[in-house]
């Protein structure tokens, strides 16, 4: 497992540099593909990256944006990552991008899994995947101890999987590890001393214990205190 670690003097500098880097990678992808797909996490950590990236000067009408994972809740829920994405990324110039949802109106993700995956398939492989990492070593909704962890890590995994994990109050839906790992560019954002220690502790652990290791090869890890 090899990755590049880039450190920054502060989170603001990280957000600006990473946003510019991702914009450049999307432009490069659009130079040889009709469309380019960008997968991003939810949560508050990537928000400052989105705030800069949304204004990037590129042909957003040819960019497909999707989440790496989503809670199975409607957009009206305060726990919806989609709602955050619309506020922070799918605005300004990036409002022209095409959004590929990971949620549809149904009681369980299993009811809509095939339909959602079918819409994503033409956009693969991803041009850019932006990811986070939890202190439990998860990424996207690929959690240690999750009910479909083995399936999510399998090389022949489907595009999307429903995921239920201890401590998660609702079902999740997530891109599988091989879809994330197949991105042409992969970036992982972490903040603080604790996450840096987790990153150091990953070495030698199998993905079944540290799911983030399934996508960390050839990734760039961006860290600021």
C-alpha positions in Angstrom: 0.0 0.0 0.0 1.5 3.3 -1.1 0.0 6.7 -0.7 1.3 10.3 -0.8 0.9 12.4 2.4 0.6 16.1 1.9 0.5 18.4 5.0 -0.8 21.9 5.2 -0.2 24.8 7.6 -4.0 25.1 8.2 -7.4 23.8 7.0 -8.1 26.8 4.8 -5.0 26.3 2.8 -5.8 22.6 2.4 -9.3 23.4 1.2 -8.1 25.9 -1.4 -5.3 23.8 -2.7 -7.3 20.6 -2.9 -10.2 22.4 -4.6 -7.9 23.7 -7.3 -6.3 20.3 -7.7 -9.6 18.6 -8.2 -10.7 21.2 -10.6 -7.5 20.6 -12.7 -8.1 16.8 -12.6 -11.7 17.3 -13.8 -10.5 19.6 -16.6 -7.9 17.0 -17.7 -10.5 14.2 -17.6 -12.9 16.3 -19.8 -10.0 16.7 -22.3 -10.3 13.0 -23.3 -13.8 12.0 -22.1 -17.3 13.4 -22.9 -18.2 13.4 -19.2 -16.3 13.2 -16.0 -17.6 11.9 -12.6 -16.7 13.3 -9.2 -17.6 11.3 -6.1 -17.5 13.2 -2.8 -18.3 12.5 0.9 -21.0 14.1 3.0 -20.4 15.5 6.5 -19.0 18.9 7.4 -15.3 18.2 6.7 -15.3 18.6 2.9 -17.5 21.7 3.1 -14.7 24.3 2.8 -13.3 22.3 -0.3 -16.8 22.5 -1.9 -17.0 26.3 -1.2 -14.0 26.9 -3.4 -14.6 24.1 -5.9 -18.1 25.2 -6.8 -16.7 28.4 -8.4 -14.1 26.6 -10.5 -14.0 27.6 -14.1 -14.6 24.3 -16.0 -17.4 22.9 -18.1 -19.6 21.7 -15.2 -22.4 20.7 -17.6 -20.3 17.7 -18.5 -19.5 16.7 -14.9 -21.5 14.1 -13.0 -21.5 14.6 -9.2 -22.4 11.8 -6.8 -21.9 11.0 -3.1 -19.5 8.2 -2.1 -22.3 7.2 0.4 -25.6 8.4 1.8 -27.8 7.8 4.7 -31.2 6.3 3.6 -33.2 9.4 4.5 -35.1 11.9 2.4 -33.4 15.2 1.4 -35.7 17.0 3.8 -33.9 15.2 6.7 -31.2 17.1 8.6 -29.1 14.0 8.3 -29.2 14.0 4.5 -25.8 14.4 2.8 -27.6 15.3 -0.4 -29.0 18.5 1.2 -25.5 19.5 2.3 -24.2 18.9 -1.2 -26.8 21.1 -2.8 -25.9 24.0 -0.4 -22.2 23.8 -0.6 -21.1 22.2 -3.9 -24.0 22.2 -6.4 -24.1 26.0 -6.5 -22.4 28.8 -8.3 -20.8 27.4 -11.5 -21.2 23.9 -10.2 -25.0 24.3 -10.3 -24.7 23.2 -14.0 -23.4 19.7 -13.0 -25.6 16.6 -13.2 -26.3 15.1 -9.8 -26.6 11.3 -9.6 -28.5 10.5 -6.4 -27.9 7.7 -3.9 -31.4 7.9 -2.5 -34.9 7.3 -3.8 -38.3 7.4 -2.2 -38.6 3.9 -0.7 -38.6 2.3 2.8 -35.3 0.4 2.2 -32.3 0.9 -0.1 -32.7 -2.6 -1.4 -35.9 -1.5 -3.2 -34.1 1.0 -5.3 -30.6 -0.3 -5.5 -30.7 -1.6 -9.1 -32.3 1.6 -10.4 -29.8 3.9 -8.7 -26.8 1.7 -9.8 -28.1 1.7 -13.4 -28.0 5.5 -13.5 -24.4 5.6 -12.2 -22.9 2.8 -14.4 -22.4 5.0 -17.5 -20.4 7.5 -15.5 -17.7 5.0 -14.4 -14.8 4.9 -13.9 -14.8 7.9 -11.6 -12.5 10.7 -12.7 -12.0 11.9 -9.1 -13.0 10.4 -5.7 -12.8 12.6 -2.6 -12.9 10.5 0.6 -12.7 10.8 4.3 -11.5 8.4 7.0 -13.0 7.7 10.4 -11.1 6.9 13.5 -12.5 3.4 13.2 -10.7 3.2 9.8 -13.9 3.3 7.7 -14.3 5.2 4.5 -17.6 6.0 2.7 -20.1 3.7 4.5 -17.7 0.7 4.4 -17.5 0.2 8.2 -15.7 -2.5 10.2 -18.3 -4.8 11.5 -20.9 -3.8 8.9 -23.3 -6.4 7.7 -22.1 -6.4 4.1 -18.4 -5.6 4.7 -17.1 -8.6 2.8 -19.3 -7.9 -0.2 -18.3 -4.2 -0.3 -14.6 -5.2 -0.3 -14.9 -8.0 -2.9 -13.3 -7.3 -6.3 -16.5 -8.3 -8.1 -18.8 -6.2 -5.8 -21.7 -4.4 -7.4 -21.6 -0.6 -7.9 -23.8 0.0 -4.8 -24.5 -1.8 -1.6 -26.9 -1.3 1.2 -25.0 -1.1 4.5 -26.1 -1.5 8.1 -23.5 -1.0 10.8 -23.4 -0.9 14.6 -24.0 2.6 15.8 -25.5 3.8 12.5 -29.1 4.8 13.3 -30.4 4.3 9.7 -29.4 2.1 6.7 -26.7 3.5 4.4 -26.0 3.1 0.7 -22.4 3.1 -0.4 -20.2 2.8 -3.5 -18.2 -0.4 -3.3 -14.5 -0.3 -2.6 -13.5 -1.4 -6.1 -15.6 1.5 -7.7 -13.9 4.0 -5.3 -10.5 2.4 -5.8 -11.0 2.5 -9.6 -11.1 6.4 -9.7 -8.4 8.0 -11.9 -7.5 10.3 -8.9 -8.2 9.6 -5.2 -7.9 12.1 -2.4 -8.4 11.4 1.3 -8.9 14.4 3.7 -8.1 14.1 7.4 -7.8 16.6 10.2 -6.1 16.6 13.6 -3.5 14.6 15.4 -5.8 11.7 16.2 -6.5 11.0 12.5 -2.8 11.2 11.7 -2.1 8.5 14.3 -4.9 6.4 12.8 -3.2 6.8 9.4 0.1 5.5 10.8 -1.7 2.6 12.4 -3.2 1.4 9.1 0.0 -0.2 7.8 -0.3 -4.0 7.6 -3.9 -4.2 8.5 -6.3 -6.1 6.1 -9.2 -4.2 4.7 -11.6 -6.3 6.7 -10.2 -4.6 9.8 -9.3 -1.2 8.2 -11.6 -0.7 5.2 -9.9 2.5 4.1 -6.9 0.4 3.1 -9.0 -1.0 0.2 -8.8 2.4 -1.5 -5.6 4.0 -0.1 -3.1 2.6 -2.7 -2.0 5.5 -5.0 -4.2 8.0 -3.1 -3.1 11.4 -1.9 -3.8 12.0 1.7 -4.3 15.6 2.7 -3.8 16.5 6.3 -4.0 19.7 8.4 -4.3 20.2 12.2 
